[in-house]
Amino acid sequence: IDLGKVCHHLWEDYKIEVTANGANELQFFRVSIHFYDSYEDIDRFINGIIEVIAKYDDVHKKED
């Protein structure tokens, strides 16, 4: 999965802003969850990721 493209679609479709990072050949989202974020906000983020991956073909990396 191209996390940068997932981040783009999350913002465009859901106005959810996250950052994609990588370290030691691993990719991950950097999500800042503060004490004022609710469980509903976290569920919205997770559901947004699931929907973006299912909806957009451009987030899937092509094998060489």
Summary of the structure (lengths in Angstrom):
residues: 64
radius of gyration: 12.4
end to end distance: 14.1
largest distance: 43.3
contacts: 131
relative contact order: 0.25
helix: 50%
strand: 16%
